[in-house]
């Protein structure tokens, strides 16, 4: 684990420029590449090196093989990816594994299967990903967090520094970091204090 506290700001990106701008203690970078494994691997290898040098956590979205091959700290799994228990067997006990959850039962099952943290959302309406289910709202996100005490819950979906749901450990965002990665991280970290 990097530092003593699980990262509170998760930056989802496929841009090495963004990785350079946000990599610091308290930040997890999630490499999300939608094209192919070869490109995802190339981006992840570069991102891992930057994150290591800056004491940030580096995760790969969806792709367990790419996470393993690139030396990333772990993976974030969505509903259509490998099950958490299978990813845990492949990546081992030290890997950070995040699981996307939308209700308390899913959250408890993911933790039981070995998830390190949970991504919960979408919290608010968002346009950064197609085909998302309806927003949960901050109250339901907080209720899911309450169902898994001791497991960090990271809210995602329409999150801004002014819209951090109560009861969560951290937040994840995509577009908030495009223009001013460093400034956006500072704003999010301040909002979470």
ChimeraX attribute file (.defattr): number of C-alpha atoms within 10 A of each C-alpha:
attribute: neighborCount
match mode: 1-to-1
recipient: residues
	/A:1	13
	/A:2	17
	/A:3	11
	/A:4	8
	/A:5	10
	/A:6	20
	/A:7	23
	/A:8	24
	/A:9	25
	/A:10	26
	/A:11	28
	/A:12	23
	/A:13	22
	/A:14	21
	/A:15	15
	/A:16	15
	/A:17	12
	/A:18	20
	/A:19	28
	/A:20	16
	/A:21	18
	/A:22	28
	/A:23	26
	/A:24	22
	/A:25	19
	/A:26	21
	/A:27	25
	/A:28	26
	/A:29	29
	/A:30	27
	/A:31	29
	/A:32	21
	/A:33	21
	/A:34	11
	/A:35	8
	/A:36	9
	/A:37	14
	/A:38	11
	/A:39	13
	/A:40	21
	/A:41	23
	/A:42	12
	/A:43	22
	/A:44	29
	/A:45	17
	/A:46	14
	/A:47	30
	/A:48	25
	/A:49	14
	/A:50	21
	/A:51	24
	/A:52	16
	/A:53	11
	/A:54	16
	/A:55	17
	/A:56	25
	/A:57	28
	/A:58	30
	/A:59	33
	/A:60	34
	/A:61	25
	/A:62	23
	/A:63	24
	/A:64	24
	/A:65	15
	/A:66	24
	/A:67	26
	/A:68	18
	/A:69	11
	/A:70	22
	/A:71	16
	/A:72	26
	/A:73	24
	/A:74	28
	/A:75	29
	/A:76	27
	/A:77	24
	/A:78	17
	/A:79	12
	/A:80	8
	/A:81	15
	/A:82	14
	/A:83	16
	/A:84	26
	/A:85	17
	/A:86	13
	/A:87	23
	/A:88	22
	/A:89	10
	/A:90	13
	/A:91	19
	/A:92	13
	/A:93	11
	/A:94	11
	/A:95	21
	/A:96	22
	/A:97	28
	/A:98	27
	/A:99	26
	/A:100	26
	/A:101	23
	/A:102	20
	/A:103	17
	/A:104	17
	/A:105	12
	/A:106	15
	/A:107	25
	/A:108	19
	/A:109	15
	/A:110	23
	/A:111	19
	/A:112	12
	/A:113	15
	/A:114	21
	/A:115	27
	/A:116	24
	/A:117	23
	/A:118	28
	/A:119	26
	/A:120	26
	/A:121	27
	/A:122	24
	/A:123	24
	/A:124	18
	/A:125	16
	/A:126	15
	/A:127	10
	/A:128	11
	/A:129	9
	/A:130	7
	/A:131	6
	/A:132	13
	/A:133	10
	/A:134	12
	/A:135	18
	/A:136	18
	/A:137	15
	/A:138	20
	/A:139	13
	/A:140	18
	/A:141	28
	/A:142	20
	/A:143	15
	/A:144	24
	/A:145	27
	/A:146	15
	/A:147	14
	/A:148	19
	/A:149	10
	/A:150	11
	/A:151	19
	/A:152	22
	/A:153	29
	/A:154	27
	/A:155	32
	/A:156	25
	/A:157	24
	/A:158	21
	/A:159	23
	/A:160	19
	/A:161	17
	/A:162	10
	/A:163	14
	/A:164	20
	/A:165	24
	/A:166	15
	/A:167	18
	/A:168	22
	/A:169	22
	/A:170	25
	/A:171	26
	/A:172	25
	/A:173	22
	/A:174	19
	/A:175	15
	/A:176	19
	/A:177	19
	/A:178	14
	/A:179	10
	/A:180	12
	/A:181	19
	/A:182	17
	/A:183	14
	/A:184	21
	/A:185	24
	/A:186	13
	/A:187	13
	/A:188	24
	/A:189	18
	/A:190	10
	/A:191	14
	/A:192	17
	/A:193	6
